Amino acid sequence: MTREGAAISGKRSLRPLAGVLAAVAASVTGTRISLIALPWFVLVTTDSATLTGLVAFCEMAPYVLVKALSGPLVDRTGPRTVSWTTDLASAAAAASIPLLHTLDLLSFPVLLGLVAVIGAARGPGDLAKEVMVPEAAERAGIPLERAMGLSGVIERLASTIGPAAGGALVALLGPMTGLAVNAGCFVLGSVIVAVALPRGMGRPAVDPSAPADAQEPGYWRRFGEGFTFLRGEPLLLAVIVVVGITNLLDAAMTTLMVPVWAGESGQGPAAIGLVSTAMGAAAAVGSLIAAMTAHRLPRRAVFLLGFLLAGAPRFLVLAVDAPLAVVLAVFAVSGFGAGFINPVLGAVLVERVPRRMLGRVNALGDSLAWSGIPLGGLLAGAAVTAAGLTPVLLACGAAYFLTTTLAGLRPEWRAMDRSREDGVPQEEAAARDGAKTVP
């Protein structure tokens, strides 16, 4: 029996999956509101693209670093505990920004510090939610691609609602209101995980081959095990390189180029929300189709075609100064392609990584893939200041196209389809990974 058709013994429950997806929705919605409110606040108060990129760097650099180091902690402590505690920390830091601004105590260095705290807390929080999805899929008795697809749908829907709400909030009530709502979303996500998820959800995984009286491995040993495993996986390393480069370019687009385009074109913050909403809505549709069909589609072709649509067209349409309607249409097509990427990528990762090591390997892989994101806004800000927006958009579009097209020529990508064709039975996978089926 293949994994897709394997039935999980015992009682099935959709509650854990619904709880994880609801927590993801709350967290992503708040973050997307912040992605509009914070850059716009910095742009209108400093009139500096470079400082706007610096704020994005100060959030994403701690995000990537702490996420990379938190994998062993998630594996040992359990993702449920890590998720709700870090969401509370993010909420406290986010709420401090509008509070200090109201009291006229928000200097730029203080803003950078609070943004860094938000990033440092978000890293392990996002990782913990990702790690809980496979267990939730097992408890619900659904294929992994479908669970990953549903997670993608929720993320994309939140990425649609968040920018729309953020654009409206910033335009009507100012950026500080958007940041206050962001804090409330983090609180909601923390409450969902702490209260709604079963207490047995996300317990630390154990190695079944270890002796019963064996001492728990230390932090650095767990970290080293994850690094060693990842180094021996050519497919995962190839994926990380491609995603790392495209993430850098996406960050440059989201955190700086779109806000600068909105300012220079006279469209204003509402246009930022419209562009993000168009892409997010189409991505939600793509993710929903992926949730229903991805387990039957050729992964490599879907993955690379999704990137082809998701990348270069967005940069080119902004570079040619097209009308807003055309920009929205192109971003919608790109979003549709992007919706297929994460369900395929998530399923491949979970299939190839032992469950007891999922936290640390996922943390390392994500952090390497996200390592360029802190630099995206920073480098783009400097480049736009030096050369102007249009040349930078054209250069980034060309880089995106070459990265995602040339990747398809690498031999490692063939293993993306083979891993599913092998059809590992779920019971064997559970024994290999040290994971138990739901009783």
C-alpha positions in Angstrom: 0.0 0.0 0.0 1.4 3.4 -0.9 1.5 6.2 1.6 -1.3 8.1 -0.2 -3.6 5.1 0.2 -2.5 4.0 3.6 -5.1 4.3 6.3 -4.2 5.4 9.8 -5.4 2.9 12.3 -7.7 4.0 15.1 -9.8 7.1 15.4 -9.3 9.9 13.1 -9.7 13.6 14.1 -9.6 16.8 12.0 -9.3 18.9 15.2 -5.5 19.0 15.3 -5.2 19.9 11.6 -7.9 22.6 11.9 -6.1 24.0 15.0 -2.7 24.2 13.3 -4.2 25.8 10.2 -6.1 28.4 12.2 -2.9 29.3 14.1 -1.1 29.6 10.8 -3.9 31.9 9.4 -3.7 34.2 12.4 0.1 34.5 12.4 0.3 35.0 8.6 -2.5 37.5 8.5 -0.8 39.7 11.1 2.6 39.4 9.5 1.2 40.4 6.1 -0.5 43.5 7.6 2.9 44.4 9.2 4.6 44.0 5.8 2.6 47.0 4.5 2.3 49.1 7.7 6.0 49.0 8.7 7.7 49.8 5.4 5.1 52.5 4.7 5.7 54.1 8.1 9.4 54.2 7.6 9.1 55.6 4.1 6.8 58.4 5.0 8.7 59.3 8.2 12.3 59.1 6.7 11.8 59.3 2.9 14.6 56.8 2.6 14.6 53.6 0.7 17.9 52.6 2.4 16.4 52.9 5.9 13.3 51.0 4.8 15.6 48.2 3.7 17.5 48.4 7.0 14.3 47.8 9.0 13.5 44.7 6.9 17.0 43.4 7.5 16.7 43.9 11.2 13.6 41.8 11.3 14.7 39.0 9.0 18.3 38.5 10.1 17.2 37.4 13.6 14.4 35.4 12.1 16.8 33.3 10.0 19.5 33.0 12.6 17.2 32.0 15.5 15.2 29.7 13.3 18.3 27.9 12.3 19.4 27.4 15.9 15.9 26.5 17.3 15.5 23.2 15.5 16.9 21.0 18.3 14.8 23.0 20.8 11.6 22.3 18.9 12.5 18.6 18.6 13.3 18.3 22.3 10.6 20.6 23.9 7.9 19.9 21.4 6.5 22.3 18.7 3.2 23.0 20.5 4.9 24.7 23.5 7.4 26.6 21.3 4.6 27.9 19.1 2.3 29.5 21.7 5.1 31.0 23.8 6.9 32.6 20.9 3.7 34.0 19.5 3.1 35.7 22.8 6.7 37.2 22.6 6.0 38.5 19.1 2.7 40.0 20.2 4.4 41.9 23.1 7.1 43.3 20.8 4.6 44.3 18.1 2.3 46.0 20.5 5.2 48.0 21.9 5.7 49.9 18.6 2.4 51.8 18.5 2.4 52.3 22.2 5.9 53.9 22.3 5.0 55.9 19.2 1.9 57.3 21.0 4.1 58.2 23.9 6.6 59.9 21.5 9.3 57.5 22.7 9.8 55.5 19.5 13.3 56.5 18.2 14.6 54.7 15.1 17.1 52.6 17.1 14.3 51.5 19.4 12.2 50.6 16.4 15.0 48.5 15.0 15.4 46.7 18.3 11.7 45.8 18.6 11.6 44.7 15.0 14.5 42.4 15.7 12.7 40.9 18.7 9.7 40.2 16.5 11.9 38.4 13.9 13.7 36.4 16.6 10.4 35.2 18.1 8.7 34.5 14.7 11.4 32.2 13.5 10.9 29.3 16.0 7.1 30.0 16.1 6.8 29.5 12.3 9.0 26.4 12.5 6.9 24.9 15.2 3.7 25.2 13.2 5.4 23.7 10.1 6.5 20.7 12.2 3.0 20.0 13.5 1.4 19.7 10.1 2.6 16.1 9.3 1.4 14.8 12.7 -1.9 16.6 12.1 -2.2 15.0 8.7 -1.6 11.6 10.2 -4.3 12.2 12.9 -6.7 13.3 10.2 -5.8 10.3 7.9 -5.2 12.4 4.8 -2.3 12.3 2.3 0.6 14.5 3.2 0.4 16.5 -0.1 -3.2 17.3 0.7 -2.3 18.5 4.2 0.6 20.6 2.8 -1.8 21.9 0.1 -4.4 22.9 2.7 -1.7 24.7 4.7 -0.7 26.5 1.6 -4.3 27.5 0.9 -4.6 28.9 4.4 -1.3 30.7 4.1 -2.3 32.2 0.7 -5.7 33.2 1.9 -4.1 34.9 4.9 -1.7 36.5 2.5 -4.7 37.8 0.6 -6.7 39.1 3.5 -3.7 40.5 5.4 -2.5 42.9 2.6 -6.0 44.0 1.8 -6.7 44.8 5.5 -3.2 46.3 5.9 -3.6 48.6 2.9 -7.0 49.7 4.1 -5.9 50.2 7.7 -2.8 52.2 6.7 -4.7 54.3 4.2 -7.6 55.1 6.6 -6.1 54.9 10.1 -2.4 55.0 9.7 0.4 52.4 10.0 0.4 52.2 13.8 -3.1 50.8 13.7 -1.9 48.1 11.4 0.9 47.2 13.8 -1.6 47.0 16.7 -3.8 44.6 14.7 -0.6 42.6 14.0 0.0 42.2 17.7 -3.6 41.0 18.2 -3.2 38.4 15.5 -0.2 37.0 17.3 -2.2 36.7 20.5 -5.0 34.9 18.7 -2.5 32.4 17.3 -1.0 31.7 20.7 -4.4 31.1 22.2 -5.4 28.7 19.5 -2.3 26.6 19.9 -2.4 26.6 23.7 -6.1 26.0 24.1 -7.5 24.3 21.0 -4.8 21.8 20.2 -4.8 18.5 22.1 -2.2 18.4 24.8 -0.6 15.3 23.3 -0.1 17.1 20.0 3.5 17.9 19.2 5.2 15.9 21.9 8.9 15.5 21.4 9.8 12.6 19.1 12.1 9.9 20.2 14.6 7.6 18.5 13.2 4.0 18.6 16.6 2.5 18.1 18.1 4.2 21.2 18.3 2.1 24.4 15.6 2.8 27.0 18.2 4.1 29.5 20.2 6.1 27.0 20.9 9.7 27.9 19.1 12.4 25.9 21.5 13.9 23.3 22.6 17.5 24.0 21.7 20.5 21.9 24.8 20.6 19.8 24.7 16.9 19.1 21.1 17.3 17.9 22.2 20.2 15.8 25.1 18.3 14.3 22.8 15.3 13.5 20.5 17.6 11.5 23.4 19.2 9.6 25.0 15.8 8.8 21.7 14.5 7.5 21.0 17.5 5.3 24.5 17.4 3.9 23.9 13.9 2.6 20.7 14.9 0.7 21.6 16.3 -2.8 17.9 16.9 -3.7 17.2 19.0 -0.5 20.4 20.9 -1.0 19.5 21.7 -4.6 16.1 22.9 -3.6 17.6 25.1 -0.8 19.9 26.8 -3.3 17.1 27.7 -5.7 14.7 28.7 -3.0 17.4 30.8 -1.3 18.1 32.8 -4.4 14.4 33.4 -5.2 13.6 34.2 -1.6 16.2 37.0 -1.7 14.6 38.4 -4.8 11.1 38.0 -3.4 12.1 39.9 -0.3 13.6 42.7 -2.4 10.3 42.9 -4.3 7.9 42.7 -1.3 9.7 44.9 1.3 11.1 47.6 -1.0 10.4 47.5 -4.7 6.6 47.4 -4.5 6.4 50.2 -1.8 8.8 52.4 -3.9 6.8 51.7 -7.1 3.6 52.6 -5.2 5.2 55.9 -4.0 6.7 56.8 -7.4 3.7 56.0 -9.4 1.3 57.9 -7.1 -0.7 54.7 -6.3 -0.2 54.9 -2.6 -0.4 52.2 0.1 -3.8 51.0 -1.1 -2.1 49.8 -4.3 0.4 47.8 -2.2 -2.5 46.0 -0.6 -4.2 45.4 -4.0 -1.1 43.9 -5.6 -0.5 41.6 -2.6 -4.2 40.7 -2.5 -4.3 39.8 -6.2 -1.2 37.5 -5.9 -2.5 36.0 -2.6 -6.0 35.2 -3.9 -4.6 33.5 -7.0 -2.1 31.7 -4.9 -4.9 30.4 -2.7 -6.6 29.0 -5.7 -3.4 27.4 -6.9 -2.8 25.9 -3.4 -6.3 24.5 -3.3 -5.9 22.8 -6.7 -2.5 21.5 -5.4 -4.2 20.1 -2.3 -6.6 18.1 -4.4 -4.3 17.0 -7.2 -0.6 17.4 -6.2 -0.3 13.8 -5.0 -1.1 12.7 -8.6 1.0 15.2 -10.5 4.7 15.0 -11.5 6.4 17.0 -8.8 9.5 18.2 -10.6 7.5 19.7 -13.6 4.9 21.3 -11.2 7.7 22.7 -9.0 9.7 24.3 -11.8 6.7 25.5 -13.8 5.3 27.1 -10.7 8.5 29.0 -10.2 8.6 30.1 -13.8 5.2 31.8 -13.4 5.8 33.1 -9.9 9.0 35.0 -10.6 10.2 37.1 -13.5 6.8 38.4 -14.8 6.2 40.4 -11.6 9.5 42.3 -11.9 9.0 43.0 -15.6 5.5 44.4 -15.4 6.6 46.9 -12.7 9.6 47.8 -14.8 7.5 48.8 -17.9 5.2 51.0 -15.8 2.1 49.2 -16.9 -1.4 50.3 -15.8 -2.5 49.0 -12.4 -5.0 46.6 -14.0 -2.2 44.9 -16.0 0.0 44.8 -12.9 -2.8 43.1 -10.9 -3.4 40.5 -13.7 0.3 39.6 -13.9 0.6 39.3 -10.1 -2.5 37.1 -10.1 -0.9 34.7 -12.7 2.3 34.7 -10.7 0.4 33.9 -7.5 -1.4 31.0 -9.2 2.0 29.4 -10.1 3.4 30.1 -6.6 0.5 28.2 -5.0 1.8 24.9 -6.3 5.3 25.3 -4.9 5.1 24.8 -1.2 2.8 21.8 -1.1 5.2 19.9 -3.3 8.3 21.1 -1.4 6.8 20.4 2.0 5.8 16.8 1.0 9.3 16.1 -0.4 10.9 17.4 2.8 8.7 15.4 5.2 9.1 12.2 3.1 12.9 12.3 3.1 13.5 13.4 6.7 13.0 11.1 9.8 10.2 12.5 11.9 12.4 12.7 15.1 14.8 15.0 13.2 12.1 17.0 11.4 12.5 20.1 13.6 16.2 20.5 13.3 16.5 19.6 9.6 13.5 21.8 8.7 15.1 24.6 10.7 18.4 24.3 9.0 16.9 24.0 5.6 14.5 26.9 6.0 17.2 29.1 7.5 19.6 28.4 4.6 16.8 29.0 2.1 15.8 32.2 4.0 19.4 33.4 4.5 19.1 35.9 1.6 15.8 37.4 2.8 17.4 39.8 5.3 19.6 41.1 2.6 16.8 41.5 0.0 15.4 44.8 1.2 18.9 46.1 2.3 20.6 45.4 -1.1 17.5 46.5 -3.1 17.4 49.8 -1.1 21.0 50.5 -1.9 20.6 49.5 -5.5 17.5 51.6 -6.1 19.1 54.6 -4.4 22.1 54.2 -6.7 20.6 53.2 -10.0 16.8 53.8 -9.8 13.9 51.4 -9.6 13.6 50.3 -13.3 17.1 48.9 -13.8 17.0 47.0 -10.5 13.6 45.5 -11.5 15.0 44.3 -14.8 18.1 42.8 -13.3 16.2 41.0 -10.6 13.7 39.6 -13.1 16.6 38.2 -15.3 18.2 36.6 -12.2 14.9 35.0 -11.2 14.4 33.5 -14.6 17.9 32.1 -14.9 17.8 30.6 -11.4 14.5 28.8 -11.8 15.1 27.7 -15.4 18.7 26.4 -15.1 17.8 24.5 -12.0 15.7 22.1 -14.1 18.9 20.8 -15.8 20.4 19.5 -12.6 20.2 15.7 -12.1 19.2 15.9 -8.4 15.7 17.0 -9.4 14.8 13.5 -10.7 14.7 12.2 -7.2 11.8 14.6 -6.5 9.4 12.2 -8.3 11.2 9.0 -7.4 10.7 9.6 -3.7 7.0 9.3 -4.1 7.1 6.5 -6.8 8.9 4.3 -4.3 5.7 4.2 -2.3 7.0 3.7 1.3 4.2 2.1 3.4 3.1 4.4 6.2 3.8 1.8 8.9 7.4 1.3 7.6 7.9 5.0 7.5 6.6 5.4 11.0 9.0 2.7 12.3 11.9 4.3 10.4 11.1 7.8 11.7 10.4 6.9 15.3 6.9 8.2 14.9 3.8 6.4 16.1 0.5 6.2 14.3 -2.4 7.7 16.1 -4.0 5.2 18.5 
